[in-house]
């Protein structure tokens, strides 16, 4: 499981300003329930001073999403809109005494909801539909501009970092090459060299403190997670089966109604998110059809 600070736990178990604000005149909505994270931020802004007098949130997501939303409302109350816009995702994480790297995207979502709410109050149009830059991650609709901004702001250096902070690359993994190209370009602008084998930020200490799972332990935990999700899939006429685990990649077959379903990629990304939460490590879930063909040793010997 993730290593959460006492502040994260407090804001999760005792969230501040949960619910919609009465008489709100600013609303910001980001994310989507289908992607696993959604946040609606409501503000009551003084029309004369543009001071945020009250703030409330409604969120669909994990404990980190609830905690990030809760602490955000506490930070911005009493600030002017211009002051609030200076709040970064790092400020949100810092106020919580840190977030696990895999949950930093929750703080990013809070920052975006604030930007959307301010735009709504000012009668401006705020978009996150990748019109500003090329769409990189189709699973979570993350564009190049968003990724570049997060790489710069948070000094990201690996694909795993980008996934932790934006969710990009956390679904089908087809965009990893494009993410690497962005990392290579931005790091070059920072005077650094992109290293595809570099350790993710804030990960060295975690690895040192926790004994890594053996492959057998990893397979057993994956099977446990799939078994817990199976009733929900079977209720819709579908199912999932584990085919193989190679390193940090789990290959699965979607069967029944899930086979060929337009939402199959989203289902797989949801399974991956759940696996990362349970295993406490980065893992990719990939359709078995994309599994590299393995050479049969006996056939090779007699060839």
N, C-alpha and C positions, 0 to 999 in steps of 0.2 A: 504494500500500500504506500501511498504518497506520504511524505514527511511534512505535515502541516504545522504551522506555527500556532501558538495559543490564540493569537488574534484572529487567524482564519477560522479556527474552531468556534470562537466566540461569535463572530459575525455570521457563521453558518447556523449555529444553534439558537442565537438570539439576534436575528437580522434587524438592522435599524431601518426605519422608513419603508418597510415592505408595504406594497399596495399603491394604488393610484392616488395622487394628490387631489384633494377637492378644489375645484376652481382652477385647475391647471391651465396655463396659457402657452405651454411649450411641451411638445411631445417628440421623443426620438425613439425610433424602433430600428433595431439591427438584428441580423441573424435570421434563422428560420428554425422552426421546430423539426422539420425534416432533416436538417443538418445536425441536430442534437443540441444547439445552443440558440436561444433567442432572448432578447432583452428589450423591455419597454420602459423608458425613463420619462417621468413626467415632472415638470417644474412649474412653480408659481413664481413669476418674475414681476417685480415692481416696475410698472411702466414708466415711472418718472426717473428712477435711478438705475434700472436694469440690474438690480441686486436680486439674487436668487433667495427668496424668502422661505421656500419649502421645496423639497425634492422627494420623490418616491420611486420605487422600482417594482416591476413585475418581471420575473425571469423564469425561463425554462432551461435548466442546465444542471451542472454538477455543483458540489459544495463550493468549489472555487469561484464559480460564476455568481453564486448567491453572495458569497463573502465580498467579492470584488464590487458587485453592484451596491451592496450595503455600505461599504466604506466610501465608495465614490459619493453617495448622497451626503454623507457626513462631511466630506472634504469640501464640497462645493456650496453648501448652504452658507449664506452670508457673503459670498463672493459676487462680484459683478460678472456679467457674461464674458467680458474680455479676460478677466482674471481666471475664470473657470476654464476658458479655452486653452490656457497655458498648462493645465493639468495634463500630465503625460501618463502613459501606462506604467512607467517606472515609478511615478509618484504613488499610484494606486497600490502596486506591489510592495513598495517600501513601507507604506502605511500599515500593511498587513504583516510586516516583518518578513516579507519575502513570500514567493509562491514557488512550488515545484516547477522546474523548467517546462515540463509537459503541460502545465496549466497556465502559462503566461498569456495564451490567447484570450483568456477570460478578462484579463486587465485591458487588453487591446479592444475587446468588445465594449467595455465600459467607456473607454475614451471615444469610440465611434458613436455610441449612443448619445453622449454629451454633445458632440459636434452636430449630430442630426437634430437634437432638441433645440439647440441655439439657432440653427438654420431655420427650423420650423417657426420659432418665435419671431424671427426677423423677416419672415415671408420669403426666404430663399429656398432654392431647391438643392437638397443634399442627396447625392447619389453614391451608391457603392456597387453599381451594376457594371463595373469594368469598362465604362466608356472612356476613361482617361488613359487607360493603358491596355495592352494586349492581355486577353484572358489566358492565364497560365494554368490554374487549377480549375478544371471543369466541375469536379466533385463538390467543391465548396465556393465556386465563383470568386476566386481570388485573382486579382490582376497584378501585372508587373509593377505598377506604381505602388500598390500596397506592400508588396514584398520588398521593393527597394527601400521604401520608407522605414520599414521595420529593421532591415539589415543595417541601415545607417544609424537609426535611433538607438538600437539595442546592441550594436556591435556583434551581430550574428555572423557565424562563419561556416556553418554546415547546413546541409539539407534538413537534418533533424532539428536544428535550431529554428529554421524557418517554419517547420511543421508545428513545433511547440508554441511558437508565437502567433501564427496565422492560420494554422490547420492546413495550409497549402501542402500538398504532397502526402497528406494523411489518408487519402482514399485509395485510388487505384494505382498510385505511384507512377503513372504515365508521364507526369510533369517533372519528375526529378531532374531530368537532363536540362530542361529549361530553367529550373531553379538554380542548378549549378552554374549555368551561363550567367545568370544575374549575379550570383555570388562572386564569380570570377571577375566580372566587370566592376562591381562596387568595391570589392576588396582592392582591386588595382587602383581605383581612384583614391582609396584610403592609404595607398602606399604599401599594401600587403599582398601576399601571394595566396591564392586559394589552394587549400590542401584538402582533397576529397577524403583523406584518412584522418583528418584532425578530430580531436575529441570535442563533443558538443560543450557549449559553455555550461559551467556549474555542474558538470557531470563527473569530473574526476573525483571529487570528494565523495559523491554518492556511491560510485563504484567501489571506492576504497572501504566504505563503511559497511557495504552489504555484500554478502557472499553471492556470487552469480549462480543462477539456476543451472542445473545440469539439463541436457536436452530431454532426458526422460521426465524430469520434474516439469519442464516447460510444456511438454506434450500433455501430461496429465492435467495441468492447470488449464490448458487450452480446451481440452475435452470437457472439463468441468464447466467452463464458460459457455461452450457451445450447447451443452446439455441444459443449462439454465435458460438459454435463449430459444431452444428448440420448441417448447410449447407455443410460444408466440408466433413462430414461423409456421408451425403445423396448423395453427388456427386459421391461417390464410391459405392452407393447402400446399405449403412449401416446406423445405427442410435444408439443412446444411450438413456436410460431412467433411471431416478433416482427412486430407489425402497424404500430406507430407509436411514435415517441418525441417527446413534447411537454414541453419543459423538463426537470423532474426526474421525469417520469412515463413509464414504459414500458408500453405496452398490448400484451398478448399473447393468443394463442388457444391454449387447451389442446385438443389433438386426440386422436383415437383413444380408447383406454381412459381417458385423462385427462379427456375431455369428459364432464361430468356426474358425475364421480367424487366421492364424499363427501369424499375427501382432497385435492381440487383446491385448496382454499383454503390448506391446509397446504403443498402443493407450491409454490404461488405465493409464499408467505411464505419458504420455503426458498430459492427463486430470488432473491428480493429481498435476503435476507441475504447470499448469495454475491455478488451484484452490488455491494452496498455495500462488501464487503471488497475486491473487485478494483478498483472505480472510486475508492475512497477518498472517496466523497461520498454524501450521502443521496439515495436514489432510491426511488420507489414503483413497484411492479409491480401493474398493474390489469388485470382481464379486458377484452378489447376490447369486450365487450358494454356496458361502462360508459363507453366513450369518447364524449365529447360529439359530437353530429352537426355536421359541418363543412359550411358553405355552399359549394356549387359555384359558383365565380366566374363561369364562362361561363353557367351557367343563370341566375344572378342578373342578369347583364348583359342577358339576353334576356327577362327576366320583364316 
